[in-house]
Amino acid sequence: MEKLLNDLKALLGEEVALHEGLKADLTVESVQDGQLAAGDFLRLQQRKYYWINQIEAIEARRLEQVRELAGQWALDPRKLTLRAIFARVGDPLDAEFQGYHAALTHLVEEIRHLARETGANAQARLKAIDATLAVIGEAVKLHPTYSEAGRLQKRTPTFKHTSA
């Protein structure tokens, strides 16, 4: 039993560290909103995916630990929460589990806030890009254009490549 509790404590410590890493990258993205070079932005996205994959993996390991604890305590694993665990373990692990629970709860709230903020900013940038492309498209329709040979074109031009 003690080994299971210590293993769970170690997993929770790792989970807090992973959430802190994700929060740090989301903070960078939020602070440097729209100012990152494309390559830096892609590397940041890759790091965020790394954190998310690691968090998912450790959560699965934590759930397995909780199932094992539930089996030893003859409880339904779906009802065994971290709060229920630290209520059962007593001192000194009680305070440590409460600390991890509080840290995870706080980090998840901050991560959600940062994700909403960066998502809203990205949405605003996409709307600005869409509006700019619409203005360009209308301008091209209203004014005559010339072919590569220098002749006036009567039809509306099409763009070979579009990137944003």
DSSP file (Angstrom, degrees, kcal/mol; ACC not computed):
  #  RESIDUE AA STRUCTURE BP1 BP2  ACC     N-H-->O    O-->H-N    N-H-->O    O-->H-N    TCO  KAPPA ALPHA  PHI   PSI    X-CA   Y-CA   Z-CA
    1    1 A M     >        0   0    0      0, 0.0     4,-2.3     0, 0.0     5,-0.2   0.000 360.0 360.0 360.0 -44.9    0.0    0.0    0.0
    2    2 A E  H  >  +     0   0    0      1,-0.2     4,-2.6     2,-0.2     5,-0.2   0.889 360.0  52.2 -63.1 -39.1    2.8    2.4    0.9
    3    3 A K  H  > S+     0   0    0      2,-0.2     4,-2.9     1,-0.2    -1,-0.2   0.922 108.8  50.5 -62.9 -43.7    4.6    1.7   -2.3
    4    4 A L  H  > S+     0   0    0      1,-0.2     4,-2.4     2,-0.2    -2,-0.2   0.917 111.9  47.4 -59.8 -43.4    1.4    2.5   -4.3
    5    5 A L  H  X S+     0   0    0     -4,-2.3     4,-2.3     2,-0.2    -1,-0.2   0.898 113.2  47.8 -66.2 -40.8    0.9    5.8   -2.4
    6    6 A N  H  X S+     0   0    0     -4,-2.6     4,-2.3     2,-0.2    -2,-0.2   0.895 111.9  50.1 -67.3 -38.9    4.5    6.8   -3.0
    7    7 A D  H  X S+     0   0    0     -4,-2.9     4,-2.4     2,-0.2    -2,-0.2   0.911 111.2  49.2 -63.0 -41.7    4.3    5.9   -6.6
    8    8 A L  H  X S+     0   0    0     -4,-2.4     4,-2.5    -5,-0.2    -2,-0.2   0.902 109.6  51.9 -63.6 -41.1    1.1    8.0   -6.9
    9    9 A K  H  X S+     0   0    0     -4,-2.3     4,-2.0     2,-0.2    -2,-0.2   0.914 110.1  48.7 -61.5 -43.3    2.9   10.9   -5.2
   10   10 A A  H  X S+     0   0    0     -4,-2.3     4,-2.2     2,-0.2    -2,-0.2   0.909 110.7  50.8 -64.0 -42.0    5.8   10.7   -7.6
   11   11 A L  H  X S+     0   0    0     -4,-2.4     4,-2.7     1,-0.2    -2,-0.2   0.907 108.7  51.7 -62.0 -41.5    3.4   10.6  -10.6
   12   12 A L  H  X S+     0   0    0     -4,-2.5     4,-2.4     2,-0.2    -1,-0.2   0.892 108.1  52.0 -64.0 -38.6    1.6   13.6   -9.3
   13   13 A G  H  X S+     0   0    0     -4,-2.0     4,-2.0     2,-0.2    -1,-0.2   0.916 111.6  46.6 -62.1 -43.0    4.9   15.5   -9.0
   14   14 A E  H  X S+     0   0    0     -4,-2.2     4,-2.4     2,-0.2    -2,-0.2   0.896 110.8  52.9 -64.3 -40.1    5.7   14.6  -12.6
   15   15 A E  H  X S+     0   0    0     -4,-2.7     4,-2.3     1,-0.2    -2,-0.2   0.899 107.9  50.2 -64.5 -40.6    2.2   15.7  -13.7
   16   16 A V  H  X S+     0   0    0     -4,-2.4     4,-2.2     2,-0.2    -1,-0.2   0.926 110.6  50.4 -61.7 -44.4    2.6   19.1  -12.0
   17   17 A A  H  X S+     0   0    0     -4,-2.0     4,-1.9     1,-0.2    -2,-0.2   0.898 110.5  49.3 -62.3 -40.9    6.0   19.6  -13.7
   18   18 A L  H  X S+     0   0    0     -4,-2.4     4,-2.2     2,-0.2    -1,-0.2   0.912 110.5  49.8 -65.6 -41.9    4.5   18.7  -17.1
   19   19 A H  H  X S+     0   0    0     -4,-2.3     4,-2.6     1,-0.2    -1,-0.2   0.877 108.6  53.5 -63.9 -36.5    1.6   21.1  -16.6
   20   20 A E  H  X S+     0   0    0     -4,-2.2     4,-2.3     2,-0.2    -1,-0.2   0.893 107.9  50.8 -64.5 -38.6    4.1   23.8  -15.6
   21   21 A G  H  X S+     0   0    0     -4,-1.9     4,-2.0     2,-0.2    -2,-0.2   0.920 111.4  47.1 -63.5 -44.2    6.0   23.3  -18.8
   22   22 A L  H  X S+     0   0    0     -4,-2.2     4,-2.4     1,-0.2    -2,-0.2   0.916 111.9  50.8 -63.4 -43.0    2.8   23.6  -20.9
   23   23 A K  H  X S+     0   0    0     -4,-2.6     4,-2.3     1,-0.2    -1,-0.2   0.900 107.8  53.6 -61.8 -40.6    1.8   26.7  -19.0
   24   24 A A  H  X S+     0   0    0     -4,-2.3     4,-2.1     1,-0.2    -1,-0.2   0.920 110.9  45.3 -61.3 -43.9    5.2   28.2  -19.6
   25   25 A D  H  X S+     0   0    0     -4,-2.0     4,-2.4     1,-0.2    -1,-0.2   0.886 112.2  51.2 -69.1 -37.4    4.9   27.7  -23.4
   26   26 A L  H  X S+     0   0    0     -4,-2.4     4,-2.3     2,-0.2    -1,-0.2   0.863 109.0  52.4 -65.0 -34.2    1.4   29.0  -23.5
   27   27 A T  H  X S+     0   0    0     -4,-2.3     4,-3.0     2,-0.2     5,-0.3   0.917 108.5  49.7 -66.5 -43.4    2.6   32.1  -21.6
   28   28 A V  H  X S+     0   0    0     -4,-2.1     4,-2.5     1,-0.2    -2,-0.2   0.933 112.1  48.6 -58.7 -45.8    5.3   32.6  -24.2
   29   29 A E  H  < S+     0   0    0     -4,-2.4    -2,-0.2     1,-0.2    -1,-0.2   0.898 114.2  46.3 -62.6 -40.2    2.7   32.3  -26.9
   30   30 A S  H >< S+     0   0    0     -4,-2.3     3,-1.1     1,-0.2    -2,-0.2   0.920 114.7  45.4 -68.7 -44.7    0.4   34.7  -25.2
   31   31 A V  H 3< S+     0   0    0     -4,-3.0    -2,-0.2     1,-0.3    -1,-0.2   0.892 119.9  39.8 -67.5 -40.3    3.1   37.3  -24.4
   32   32 A Q  T >X S+     0   0    0     -4,-2.5     3,-2.7    -5,-0.3     4,-0.9  -0.007  85.6 168.8 -98.5  28.6    4.6   37.2  -27.9
   33   33 A D  T <4 S-     0   0    0     -3,-1.1    -3,-0.1     1,-0.3    -4,-0.1  -0.169  71.5  -7.5 -50.2 119.3    1.2   37.0  -29.6
   34   34 A G  T 34 S+     0   0    0     -5,-0.2    -1,-0.3     1,-0.1    -4,-0.1   0.448 117.8  88.9  75.2  -0.2    1.5   37.5  -33.3
   35   35 A Q  T <4  +     0   0    0     -3,-2.7    -2,-0.2     2,-0.1     2,-0.2   0.542  57.4 105.9-106.0  -9.9    5.2   38.4  -33.1
   36   36 A L  S  < S-     0   0    0     -4,-0.9     2,-0.1    -7,-0.1    -2,-0.0  -0.472  74.1-116.5 -73.4 140.0    6.8   35.0  -33.3
   37   37 A A     >  -     0   0    0     -2,-0.2     4,-2.9     1,-0.1     5,-0.2  -0.369  33.2-106.2 -66.5 155.8    8.5   34.1  -36.6
   38   38 A A  H  > S+     0   0    0      1,-0.2     4,-2.4     2,-0.2     5,-0.2   0.890 119.7  48.2 -55.1 -45.3    6.9   31.1  -38.4
   39   39 A G  H  > S+     0   0    0      2,-0.2     4,-2.2     1,-0.2    -1,-0.2   0.908 113.1  47.5 -64.3 -42.4    9.7   28.7  -37.5
   40   40 A D  H  > S+     0   0    0      1,-0.2     4,-2.2     2,-0.2    -2,-0.2   0.893 111.5  51.9 -64.4 -39.4    9.6   29.7  -33.8
   41   41 A F  H  X S+     0   0    0     -4,-2.9     4,-2.3     2,-0.2    -2,-0.2   0.912 109.5  48.9 -63.7 -42.6    5.9   29.4  -33.8
   42   42 A L  H  X S+     0   0    0     -4,-2.4     4,-2.3    -5,-0.2    -2,-0.2   0.900 110.9  50.3 -64.9 -40.3    6.0   25.9  -35.3
   43   43 A R  H  X S+     0   0    0     -4,-2.2     4,-2.2     2,-0.2    -1,-0.2   0.892 110.1  51.0 -63.8 -38.5    8.6   24.9  -32.7
   44   44 A L  H  X S+     0   0    0     -4,-2.2     4,-2.3     2,-0.2    -2,-0.2   0.907 109.3  50.1 -64.5 -41.9    6.4   26.3  -29.9
   45   45 A Q  H  X S+     0   0    0     -4,-2.3     4,-2.3     1,-0.2    -2,-0.2   0.903 109.7  51.4 -62.9 -40.7    3.4   24.3  -31.3
   46   46 A Q  H  X S+     0   0    0     -4,-2.3     4,-2.2     1,-0.2    -2,-0.2   0.903 109.4  49.9 -63.3 -41.0    5.5   21.1  -31.3
   47   47 A R  H  X S+     0   0    0     -4,-2.2     4,-2.7     2,-0.2    -1,-0.2   0.900 109.1  52.0 -64.4 -39.6    6.6   21.7  -27.7
   48   48 A K  H  X S+     0   0    0     -4,-2.3     4,-2.6     1,-0.2    -2,-0.2   0.919 109.8  48.8 -63.2 -42.0    2.9   22.2  -26.7
   49   49 A Y  H  X S+     0   0    0     -4,-2.3     4,-2.7     2,-0.2    -1,-0.2   0.889 109.4  53.7 -63.4 -37.8    2.0   18.9  -28.4
   50   50 A Y  H  X S+     0   0    0     -4,-2.2     4,-2.5     2,-0.2    -2,-0.2   0.956 110.0  46.5 -58.8 -50.5    4.9   17.2  -26.6
   51   51 A W  H  X S+     0   0    0     -4,-2.7     4,-2.8     1,-0.2    -2,-0.2   0.924 112.8  50.0 -58.8 -44.7    3.6   18.5  -23.2
   52   52 A I  H  X S+     0   0    0     -4,-2.6     4,-2.5     1,-0.2    -1,-0.2   0.922 111.4  47.8 -62.4 -44.6    0.0   17.4  -24.0
   53   53 A N  H  X S+     0   0    0     -4,-2.7     4,-2.1     1,-0.2    -1,-0.2   0.902 113.3  48.2 -62.9 -40.9    1.1   13.9  -25.1
   54   54 A Q  H  X S+     0   0    0     -4,-2.5     4,-2.4    -5,-0.2    -2,-0.2   0.902 111.3  50.3 -66.1 -40.4    3.2   13.6  -21.9
   55   55 A I  H  X S+     0   0    0     -4,-2.8     4,-2.4    -5,-0.2    -2,-0.2   0.920 110.3  49.8 -63.6 -43.5    0.4   14.8  -19.7
   56   56 A E  H  X S+     0   0    0     -4,-2.5     4,-1.9     1,-0.2    -1,-0.2   0.910 111.5  49.3 -61.2 -41.7   -2.0   12.3  -21.3
   57   57 A A  H  X S+     0   0    0     -4,-2.1     4,-1.8     1,-0.2    -2,-0.2   0.918 113.0  45.3 -65.1 -43.4    0.4    9.5  -20.8
   58   58 A I  H  X S+     0   0    0     -4,-2.4     4,-2.6     1,-0.2    -1,-0.2   0.848 109.4  56.0 -72.2 -31.7    1.0   10.3  -17.1
   59   59 A E  H  X S+     0   0    0     -4,-2.4     4,-2.6     2,-0.2    -1,-0.2   0.903 106.6  50.8 -63.4 -39.5   -2.7   10.7  -16.5
   60   60 A A  H  X S+     0   0    0     -4,-1.9     4,-1.8     2,-0.2    -2,-0.2   0.909 111.2  47.9 -63.6 -41.3   -3.2    7.2  -17.8
   61   61 A R  H  X S+     0   0    0     -4,-1.8     4,-2.0     2,-0.2    -2,-0.2   0.898 111.5  50.8 -65.5 -39.4   -0.5    5.9  -15.5
   62   62 A R  H  X S+     0   0    0     -4,-2.6     4,-2.5     1,-0.2    -2,-0.2   0.918 107.9  52.0 -64.3 -42.7   -2.1    7.9  -12.6
   63   63 A L  H  X S+     0   0    0     -4,-2.6     4,-2.3     1,-0.2    -1,-0.2   0.879 108.1  52.2 -61.5 -37.0   -5.5    6.4  -13.3
   64   64 A E  H  X S+     0   0    0     -4,-1.8     4,-2.1     2,-0.2    -1,-0.2   0.908 108.9  50.0 -64.5 -41.1   -4.0    2.9  -13.3
   65   65 A Q  H  X S+     0   0    0     -4,-2.0     4,-2.4     1,-0.2    -2,-0.2   0.912 110.0  50.5 -61.7 -42.6   -2.5    3.7   -9.8
   66   66 A V  H  X S+     0   0    0     -4,-2.5     4,-2.9     1,-0.2    -2,-0.2   0.894 108.2  52.9 -64.2 -39.6   -5.9    4.9   -8.6
   67   67 A R  H  X S+     0   0    0     -4,-2.3     4,-2.3     2,-0.2    -1,-0.2   0.913 109.3  49.3 -60.8 -42.4   -7.5    1.6   -9.9
   68   68 A E  H  X S+     0   0    0     -4,-2.1     4,-2.0     2,-0.2    -2,-0.2   0.922 112.1  47.7 -63.7 -43.1   -4.9   -0.4   -8.0
   69   69 A L  H  X S+     0   0    0     -4,-2.4     4,-2.1     1,-0.2    -2,-0.2   0.926 110.5  51.9 -61.8 -44.4   -5.6    1.6   -4.8
   70   70 A A  H  X>S+     0   0    0     -4,-2.9     5,-2.9     1,-0.2     4,-0.6   0.893 108.3  52.1 -59.7 -39.8   -9.3    1.2   -5.3
   71   71 A G  H ><5S+     0   0    0     -4,-2.3     3,-0.6     1,-0.2    -1,-0.2   0.907 110.1  47.5 -63.5 -41.3   -8.9   -2.5   -5.6
   72   72 A Q  H 3<5S+     0   0    0     -4,-2.0    -1,-0.2     1,-0.2    -2,-0.2   0.821 117.4  42.5 -69.5 -30.2   -6.9   -2.7   -2.3
   73   73 A W  H 3<5S-     0   0    0     -4,-2.1    -1,-0.2    -5,-0.2    -2,-0.2   0.408 110.4-122.4 -94.7   1.6   -9.5   -0.5   -0.5
   74   74 A A  T <<5 +     0   0    0     -3,-0.6     2,-0.3    -4,-0.6    -3,-0.2   0.918  66.0 137.3  56.6  47.2  -12.4   -2.4   -2.1
   75   75 A L      < -     0   0    0     -5,-2.9    -1,-0.2    -8,-0.1    -2,-0.1  -0.824  66.4 -95.9-119.4 159.6  -13.8    0.8   -3.6
   76   76 A D    >>  -     0   0    0     -2,-0.3     3,-1.7     1,-0.2     4,-0.6  -0.649  31.4-144.9 -71.6 119.5  -15.3    1.7   -7.0
   77   77 A P  G >4 S+     0   0    0      0, 0.0     3,-0.7     0, 0.0    -1,-0.2   0.793  96.7  62.2 -60.5 -27.6  -12.3    3.2   -9.0
   78   78 A R  G 34 S+     0   0    0      1,-0.2    -2,-0.0   -11,-0.0   -11,-0.0   0.740 107.6  44.0 -69.6 -20.9  -14.6    5.7  -10.7
   79   79 A K  G <4 S+     0   0    0     -3,-1.7     2,-1.1     1,-0.1    -1,-0.2   0.469  87.7  99.1-101.4  -3.3  -15.5    7.2   -7.3
   80   80 A L    <<  +     0   0    0     -3,-0.7     2,-0.1    -4,-0.6   -10,-0.1  -0.723  53.3 173.5 -89.9  98.4  -12.0    7.3   -5.9
   81   81 A T     >  -     0   0    0     -2,-1.1     4,-2.2     1,-0.1     5,-0.1  -0.450  48.5-102.0 -95.6 171.3  -10.8   10.9   -6.5
   82   82 A L  H  > S+     0   0    0      1,-0.2     4,-2.8     2,-0.2     5,-0.2   0.897 124.4  53.7 -60.7 -39.2   -7.6   12.5   -5.3
   83   83 A R  H  > S+     0   0    0      1,-0.2     4,-1.4     2,-0.2    -1,-0.2   0.911 108.4  48.7 -61.1 -41.8   -9.6   14.2   -2.5
   84   84 A A  H  > S+     0   0    0      2,-0.2     4,-1.0     1,-0.2    -1,-0.2   0.872 111.2  51.9 -66.0 -35.7  -11.0   10.8   -1.4
   85   85 A I  H >X S+     0   0    0     -4,-2.2     4,-1.7     1,-0.2     3,-0.9   0.959 110.5  45.0 -66.4 -50.4   -7.4    9.4   -1.4
   86   86 A F  H 3X S+     0   0    0     -4,-2.8     4,-0.8     1,-0.3    -1,-0.2   0.728 108.3  58.8 -72.5 -16.0   -5.9   12.1    0.7
   87   87 A A  H 3< S+     0   0    0     -4,-1.4    -1,-0.3    -5,-0.2    -2,-0.2   0.793 111.9  42.0 -72.8 -27.9   -8.8   11.9    3.1
   88   88 A R  H << S+     0   0    0     -4,-1.0    -2,-0.2    -3,-0.9    -1,-0.2   0.749 107.0  59.0 -89.0 -26.0   -8.0    8.2    3.6
   89   89 A V  H  < S-     0   0    0     -4,-1.7     4,-0.2     1,-0.1    -2,-0.1   0.810  83.6-161.8 -82.6 -28.2   -4.2    8.3    3.9
   90   90 A G     X  +     0   0    0     -4,-0.8     4,-2.2     2,-0.1     3,-0.3  -0.101  37.6  12.6  74.5-179.1   -3.7   10.7    6.8
   91   91 A D  T  4 S+     0   0    0      1,-0.3     0, 0.0     2,-0.2     0, 0.0  -0.359 116.2  13.0 -69.9 151.0   -0.6   12.6    7.8
   92   92 A P  T  > S+     0   0    0      0, 0.0     4,-1.2     0, 0.0     3,-0.5  -0.984 130.2  44.6 -87.9 -10.6    2.1   13.2    6.4
   93   93 A L  H  > S+     0   0    0     -3,-0.3     4,-3.0     1,-0.2     5,-0.3   0.810 101.9  71.1 -65.3 -27.8    1.0   12.1    2.9
   94   94 A D  H  X S+     0   0    0     -4,-2.2     4,-2.3     1,-0.2    -1,-0.2   0.926  99.8  44.5 -52.9 -50.9   -2.3   13.9    3.3
   95   95 A A  H  > S+     0   0    0     -3,-0.5     4,-2.2     2,-0.2    -1,-0.2   0.876 113.4  51.2 -65.2 -38.0   -0.7   17.4    3.1
   96   96 A E  H  X S+     0   0    0     -4,-1.2     4,-2.3     2,-0.2    -2,-0.2   0.931 111.2  46.9 -66.1 -44.8    1.5   16.3    0.1
   97   97 A F  H  X S+     0   0    0     -4,-3.0     4,-2.6     1,-0.2    -2,-0.2   0.895 111.9  51.3 -63.8 -39.2   -1.5   15.0   -1.8
   98   98 A Q  H  X S+     0   0    0     -4,-2.3     4,-2.8    -5,-0.3    -1,-0.2   0.896 108.9  51.9 -63.5 -39.6   -3.5   18.2   -1.1
   99   99 A G  H  X S+     0   0    0     -4,-2.2     4,-2.5     2,-0.2    -2,-0.2   0.919 111.4  45.8 -62.7 -44.2   -0.6   20.2   -2.3
  100  100 A Y  H  X S+     0   0    0     -4,-2.3     4,-2.9     2,-0.2     5,-0.2   0.920 113.1  50.4 -64.6 -42.8   -0.4   18.4   -5.6
  101  101 A H  H  X S+     0   0    0     -4,-2.6     4,-2.6     1,-0.2    -2,-0.2   0.933 112.6  46.3 -60.9 -46.4   -4.2   18.6   -6.0
  102  102 A A  H  X S+     0   0    0     -4,-2.8     4,-2.4     2,-0.2    -1,-0.2   0.910 113.5  49.2 -62.9 -42.4   -4.2   22.3   -5.3
  103  103 A A  H  X S+     0   0    0     -4,-2.5     4,-2.8    -5,-0.2    -2,-0.2   0.930 112.9  46.5 -64.0 -45.5   -1.2   22.8   -7.7
  104  104 A L  H  X S+     0   0    0     -4,-2.9     4,-2.8     2,-0.2     5,-0.2   0.924 112.6  50.0 -63.3 -44.0   -2.9   20.8  -10.5
  105  105 A T  H  X S+     0   0    0     -4,-2.6     4,-1.9    -5,-0.2    -1,-0.2   0.930 113.9  45.1 -60.1 -45.4   -6.2   22.6  -10.1
  106  106 A H  H  X S+     0   0    0     -4,-2.4     4,-2.3    -5,-0.2    -2,-0.2   0.919 113.8  49.0 -65.0 -44.7   -4.5   26.0  -10.2
  107  107 A L  H  X S+     0   0    0     -4,-2.8     4,-2.9     1,-0.2     5,-0.2   0.907 109.7  51.5 -63.4 -42.0   -2.3   25.1  -13.2
  108  108 A V  H  X S+     0   0    0     -4,-2.8     4,-2.5     1,-0.2    -1,-0.2   0.905 110.0  49.8 -63.3 -40.5   -5.3   23.7  -15.2
  109  109 A E  H  X S+     0   0    0     -4,-1.9     4,-2.1    -5,-0.2    -1,-0.2   0.926 113.1  46.2 -62.5 -44.5   -7.3   26.9  -14.6
  110  110 A E  H  X S+     0   0    0     -4,-2.3     4,-2.7     2,-0.2    -2,-0.2   0.901 112.1  51.0 -65.2 -40.5   -4.3   29.0  -15.7
  111  111 A I  H  X S+     0   0    0     -4,-2.9     4,-2.7     2,-0.2    -2,-0.2   0.921 109.9  49.7 -63.4 -44.3   -3.8   26.8  -18.8
  112  112 A R  H  X S+     0   0    0     -4,-2.5     4,-2.4     2,-0.2    -1,-0.2   0.916 111.6  49.1 -60.5 -42.8   -7.4   27.1  -19.8
  113  113 A H  H  X S+     0   0    0     -4,-2.1     4,-2.4     2,-0.2    -2,-0.2   0.941 113.4  45.7 -62.3 -47.9   -7.3   30.8  -19.4
  114  114 A L  H  X S+     0   0    0     -4,-2.7     4,-2.9     1,-0.2     5,-0.3   0.892 112.2  51.7 -63.2 -39.6   -4.1   31.1  -21.5
  115  115 A A  H  X S+     0   0    0     -4,-2.7     4,-2.2     2,-0.2    -1,-0.2   0.907 111.1  47.3 -65.1 -41.4   -5.6   28.7  -24.2
  116  116 A R  H  X S+     0   0    0     -4,-2.4     4,-2.5    -5,-0.2    -2,-0.2   0.913 113.6  49.3 -64.1 -41.8   -8.8   30.8  -24.4
  117  117 A E  H  X S+     0   0    0     -4,-2.4     4,-2.2     2,-0.2    -2,-0.2   0.944 114.4  42.3 -63.8 -49.7   -6.7   34.0  -24.7
  118  118 A T  H  X S+     0   0    0     -4,-2.9     4,-2.4     1,-0.2    -1,-0.2   0.858 113.9  53.6 -68.2 -33.3   -4.4   32.8  -27.4
  119  119 A G  H  X S+     0   0    0     -4,-2.2     4,-2.3    -5,-0.3    -1,-0.2   0.918 109.5  47.4 -64.6 -43.7   -7.3   31.2  -29.2
  120  120 A A  H  X S+     0   0    0     -4,-2.5     4,-2.2     2,-0.2    -2,-0.2   0.902 112.7  49.7 -64.5 -40.9   -9.3   34.4  -29.3
  121  121 A N  H  X S+     0   0    0     -4,-2.2     4,-2.2     2,-0.2    -2,-0.2   0.910 111.1  48.7 -64.3 -42.0   -6.2   36.3  -30.5
  122  122 A A  H  X S+     0   0    0     -4,-2.4     4,-2.3     1,-0.2    -2,-0.2   0.900 110.0  52.2 -64.8 -39.8   -5.6   33.8  -33.2
  123  123 A Q  H  X S+     0   0    0     -4,-2.3     4,-2.1     2,-0.2    -1,-0.2   0.904 108.8  50.4 -62.1 -41.4   -9.2   34.0  -34.3
  124  124 A A  H  X S+     0   0    0     -4,-2.2     4,-2.1     1,-0.2    -2,-0.2   0.906 110.0  50.1 -63.6 -41.6   -8.9   37.8  -34.5
  125  125 A R  H  X S+     0   0    0     -4,-2.2     4,-2.3     1,-0.2    -2,-0.2   0.901 109.4  51.6 -64.2 -39.6   -5.8   37.6  -36.6
  126  126 A L  H  X S+     0   0    0     -4,-2.3     4,-2.6     1,-0.2    -1,-0.2   0.892 108.7  50.8 -64.3 -39.0   -7.6   35.1  -39.0
  127  127 A K  H  X S+     0   0    0     -4,-2.1     4,-2.5     2,-0.2    -1,-0.2   0.900 110.0  50.2 -64.7 -39.3  -10.5   37.5  -39.3
  128  128 A A  H  X S+     0   0    0     -4,-2.1     4,-2.3     2,-0.2    -2,-0.2   0.907 111.7  47.8 -64.8 -41.4   -8.1   40.3  -40.2
  129  129 A I  H  X S+     0   0    0     -4,-2.3     4,-2.6     2,-0.2    -2,-0.2   0.919 111.6  50.4 -64.1 -44.0   -6.4   38.1  -42.8
  130  130 A D  H  X S+     0   0    0     -4,-2.6     4,-2.1     1,-0.2    -2,-0.2   0.908 111.0  48.7 -61.2 -42.9   -9.7   37.1  -44.3
  131  131 A A  H  X S+     0   0    0     -4,-2.5     4,-2.2     2,-0.2    -1,-0.2   0.907 111.1  50.4 -64.4 -41.0  -10.8   40.8  -44.5
  132  132 A T  H  X S+     0   0    0     -4,-2.3     4,-2.4     1,-0.2    -2,-0.2   0.920 110.7  48.8 -63.0 -44.0   -7.5   41.7  -46.2
  133  133 A L  H  X S+     0   0    0     -4,-2.6     4,-2.6     1,-0.2    -1,-0.2   0.869 109.6  52.7 -64.6 -35.7   -7.9   39.0  -48.7
  134  134 A A  H  X S+     0   0    0     -4,-2.1     4,-2.3     2,-0.2    -1,-0.2   0.912 109.4  48.8 -65.6 -41.6  -11.5   40.0  -49.4
  135  135 A V  H  X S+     0   0    0     -4,-2.2     4,-2.5     2,-0.2    -2,-0.2   0.925 113.0  47.4 -62.9 -45.0  -10.3   43.6  -50.1
  136  136 A I  H  X S+     0   0    0     -4,-2.4     4,-2.2     1,-0.2    -2,-0.2   0.922 111.4  51.3 -62.2 -43.9   -7.6   42.4  -52.4
  137  137 A G  H  X S+     0   0    0     -4,-2.6     4,-1.6     1,-0.2    -1,-0.2   0.901 111.9  46.2 -60.9 -42.0  -10.0   40.2  -54.2
  138  138 A E  H  X S+     0   0    0     -4,-2.3     4,-1.8     2,-0.2    -1,-0.2   0.892 110.5  53.2 -67.4 -40.0  -12.5   43.0  -54.7
  139  139 A A  H  X S+     0   0    0     -4,-2.5     4,-1.5     1,-0.2    -2,-0.2   0.893 108.1  50.6 -62.6 -39.2   -9.8   45.4  -55.9
  140  140 A V  H  < S+     0   0    0     -4,-2.2    -1,-0.2     1,-0.2    -2,-0.2   0.872 109.5  50.8 -67.1 -36.7   -8.6   42.8  -58.5
  141  141 A K  H  < S+     0   0    0     -4,-1.6    -1,-0.2     1,-0.2    -2,-0.2   0.851 111.5  48.0 -69.1 -33.3  -12.2   42.4  -59.8
  142  142 A L  H  < S+     0   0    0     -4,-1.8    -1,-0.2    -5,-0.1    -2,-0.2   0.770 108.1  56.8 -81.1 -26.2  -12.7   46.2  -60.1
  143  143 A H  S  < S-     0   0    0     -4,-1.5     2,-0.0    -5,-0.2    -1,-0.0  -0.843  87.0-111.9-111.8 142.1   -9.5   47.0  -62.0
  144  144 A P        -     0   0    0      0, 0.0     2,-0.3     0, 0.0    10,-0.1  -0.355  33.1-156.4 -67.2 150.0   -8.2   45.6  -65.2
  145  145 A T  E     -A  153   0A   0      8,-0.6     8,-3.3    10,-0.2     2,-0.4  -0.798   8.7-124.1-123.0 168.3   -5.2   43.5  -65.1
  146  146 A Y  E     -A  152   0A   0     -2,-0.3     6,-0.2     6,-0.2     2,-0.0  -0.871  18.1-125.0-116.8 146.6   -2.5   42.5  -67.6
  147  147 A S    >   -     0   0    0      4,-2.9     3,-1.7    -2,-0.4    -1,-0.1  -0.213  39.3 -96.0 -76.1 174.5   -1.4   39.1  -68.8
  148  148 A E  T 3  S+     0   0    0      1,-0.3    -1,-0.1     2,-0.1    -2,-0.0   0.763 127.6  57.9 -63.9 -23.9    2.2   38.0  -68.6
  149  149 A A  T 3  S-     0   0    0      2,-0.1    -1,-0.3     1,-0.0    -3,-0.0   0.502 121.8-107.8 -84.2  -4.3    2.5   39.1  -72.3
  150  150 A G  S <  S+     0   0    0     -3,-1.7     2,-0.3     1,-0.3    -2,-0.1   0.586  74.1 135.7  91.0  11.1    1.4   42.7  -71.3
  151  151 A R        -     0   0    0      1,-0.1    -4,-2.9     0, 0.0    -1,-0.3  -0.694  63.0-104.0 -94.4 146.8   -2.1   42.5  -72.8
  152  152 A L  E     -A  146   0A   0     -2,-0.3     2,-0.4    -6,-0.2    -6,-0.2  -0.497  36.1-141.4 -66.9 128.8   -5.2   43.8  -71.0
  153  153 A Q  E     -A  145   0A   0     -8,-3.3    -8,-0.6    -2,-0.2    -1,-0.1  -0.760  14.9-166.9 -95.8 139.6   -7.2   40.9  -69.6
  154  154 A K        +     0   0    0     -2,-0.4     2,-0.2   -10,-0.1    -1,-0.1   0.655  66.8  74.1 -97.3 -18.7  -11.0   41.1  -69.8
  155  155 A R  S    S-     0   0    0      1,-0.1   -10,-0.2   -10,-0.1    -2,-0.1  -0.581  95.2 -93.6 -95.8 159.6  -11.7   38.2  -67.4
  156  156 A T        -     0   0    0     -2,-0.2   -15,-0.1     1,-0.1    -1,-0.1  -0.537  48.1-121.5 -70.4 128.7  -11.2   38.2  -63.7
  157  157 A P        -     0   0    0      0, 0.0     2,-0.4     0, 0.0    -1,-0.1  -0.290  18.7-144.9 -70.9 156.0   -7.8   36.9  -62.8
  158  158 A T        -     0   0    0     -2,-0.0     2,-0.4     0, 0.0     0, 0.0  -0.923  16.6-121.7-116.6 148.3   -7.3   33.8  -60.6
  159  159 A F        -     0   0    0     -2,-0.4     3,-0.1     1,-0.1     0, 0.0  -0.744   9.5-154.7 -91.3 133.9   -4.4   33.4  -58.2
  160  160 A K  S    S+     0   0    0     -2,-0.4     2,-0.4     1,-0.2    -1,-0.1   0.880  82.3  19.8 -72.7 -37.9   -2.1   30.5  -58.8
  161  161 A H        -     0   0    0      2,-0.0     2,-0.4     0, 0.0    -1,-0.2  -0.996  63.6-173.8-136.4 137.1   -1.0   30.3  -55.1
  162  162 A T        +     0   0    0     -2,-0.4     2,-0.3    -3,-0.1    -3,-0.0  -0.998  11.5 168.2-130.0 130.6   -2.6   31.8  -52.0
  163  163 A S              0   0    0     -2,-0.4    -2,-0.0     1,-0.1     0, 0.0  -0.986 360.0 360.0-139.4 152.3   -1.0   31.7  -48.6
  164  164 A A              0   0    0     -2,-0.3    -1,-0.1   -31,-0.0   -35,-0.0   0.349 360.0 360.0-123.9 360.0   -1.7   33.4  -45.4
